[in-house]
């Protein structure tokens, strides 16, 4: 939306005036005027956009003019900085250079001044339109009443739709309904209890809770009941009056006439007094959007011993959590319908309970897949299909191909769009723009969370805050979008760190539509592309076809002068990406983000890249780059450089000129097939400690000696550090350096190695603590990976109470140095990975140990003959991976105690154990009884001819 774009540009303008304003000279006042005028229009624009779909073309055109003016302001100022901020050299030659540059740039400065004056006149004219439309459309510049009215209309449609769903349309609610009723009627809960139902819009939360609320058994148990719809823009006093009227009606008592003139405090007292006298009550607060609502209403709900119940529906996890924290709360996370229930609902609506005709089966399943179990979407789309001729498959194919267009229109799917758009509309501008940016990914793409967050930072969507790192702020944005059910996490890197995520297909279609409206990104796939008439600002290249001739002709006509970002996603056609990159580097002087992850590039970074004065983010991960030239020092605004999984082994001295560099990644796996043998790093310049802004450094080769290890201690902002080829004699120096890194969260240390034969890592040293009350090592450390031989576990590891993951690779600890002893009582440890780390015959997990551990992976411990799990150990373990343990011929003793275990993987284990499990699956066998509670058991092995095979042990528990 234009308001999002305008807010973004205003934020950049403020930063520019603060950091580069001195370059403007007499133009500063003009730029200040432009910022102020755009700021005055922002509140009006927010409301105007709420009416945009129903507005006349003149208002729509005005909105577009504001957005274009905001973009043009950013362009002019970036061009200004690129021209006038370059020459900051010192000394005699610097002075001469500045004099010649000043003479040369007089004409350029005059041109920029003229452009700023022209832009100022344009914005004045747009501002006059703002004042004219204010009166014409009755839109307030400050208030939000009209926006509230629009949102309330949308909300009212969605609530009414949910409450009027016919009984026959309800599918898949019986089990959750019974589950929630059992939570309400538990006889041992005599205190006030809150049951929160949370999930994304359209899942049917309101429908489910309505069925629970109206259930005869619930009605008998709770003589006083009320249903209050909250919504995004509720008036709290009106809500209390409605609740009072419902309660008095239920209690057959007259409503106090004075409530119309009462204050909020007085109304809450009436509610509380009534409920205290009423006995047992059940109240539903439907569609709660704000924690503040709960924090206010809870004081009107008395804490009695009658077993009172509150039910609450919300799209936000923090609302559900807040409402349940102070009571005997229960959170029910509503899931999409199963494939079976989705198909039933789909066929009930279209075929009136009959089966789907065979000729429509494929297209029907393809359309249903788009709904991803969202009942609202299934009902809306099936309603659209019910109007089509079942004998004409082409009509159904047309619907399948045009679902995105249908969501943009005002037809049958408009209701889906409105309901899903409510969550988007509720976002602040910085989260809107972050969510819109996810449109760069193709459908069903496995989105890497770290890459996404880093791109948000690079695009300057993340607002800096005092006392916080930019990464923490960006991850906060990500968590908020997850919390609001707009992003779904599909995999984790380690406990608390999301790895992969996705967007619901239908929500993605809406995001793409809004992104297209704002000219936010331009996506090309190699297919003939209709380039936008507007300036291309962010160019995204997806997987492409082989027809490059036509695409080459098209790109010749494109103008990339205003391009800010060039990002490749997925595996693209090498010729296409090279052709586009050449065109971009030739004409895009304002480029700030260049991400060529996984592309076929030359072995040396193209020289044109080093002319990109504004470049902040350069990602060459997975490319063929092997050398970095000295010209890298010209990129003085560079903040992020990723050369991971490339052939780069050394960086030039000029890297030290990059004083804004926060992230530096240069590494490559020793063995491309897995991580077992660690990573190659890079040889750094001797004064590496001069890069004081570094927060992430991975992976530095320290084989040159203690001098470079000492330099690491100067990088006091480091949050993540990877070290390779550490010599045994440098361990003490490393411990001294680590003591300075008080913000460190991730540490990887690998010793010099040949294959799996590593030198000893000697980290048993204790430098003086920074103060009498502090530890010598970073208490903030959350992940520790040690790759190399250990004579014993470093003693300081026992003090890392924030640790959530530890990996020990090739430690080869002797039998008397059981690594479990020092780790078992870590309060936050959620994941352990041991590879070749222990030479003892057995491991015992003792009762009361590893209370938070969720994942355990044991690998390549040839001497391990037995494992024992005592009752009370590992109570929350969910995944157990046992791999290449050839001497382990029996399942772990006590495995039946792992009642939370969801998955057991047995890879390349002894043939005796494999055959025993595969051949003996009788329900009365001892082994079967010990592992029968585990939902997924996977056995993987190589056959005699070295072909990999895997089998699910319990086919009845897992459909393959």
VENVEN-V62357 format. One record per helix or strand of 2 or more residues. SS is the DSSP state (~ for helix, > for strand). FROM is the first residue (numbers start at 0). TO is the last residue. If there is no record, write none. Layout:
ss={SS	SS}
from={FROM	FROM}
to={TO	TO}
This chain:
ss={~	~	~	~	~	~	~	~	>	~	~	>	~	~	~	>	~	>	~	>	~	~	~	~	~	~	~	>	~	~	>	>	~	>	>	~	>	~	>	~	>	~	>	~	>	>	>	>	~	>	~	>	~	>	>	>	>	~	>	~	>	>	>	>	>	~	>	~	~	>	>	~}
from={1	20	51	56	90	144	166	173	192	204	215	223	235	256	263	280	290	308	316	329	338	357	374	392	402	413	428	446	448	469	487	496	504	521	537	548	564	573	592	606	616	629	639	652	662	667	678	681	687	695	705	719	727	745	752	756	782	794	804	818	830	841	854	865	878	894	902	910	925	935	947	954}
to={18	49	53	83	136	162	168	183	197	212	220	228	249	260	277	287	299	313	324	332	350	370	384	400	407	424	439	447	457	482	493	501	516	523	540	555	567	586	594	610	618	633	641	656	664	668	679	682	689	700	711	725	737	750	753	757	786	798	808	822	834	844	858	868	882	896	906	918	930	941	951	956}
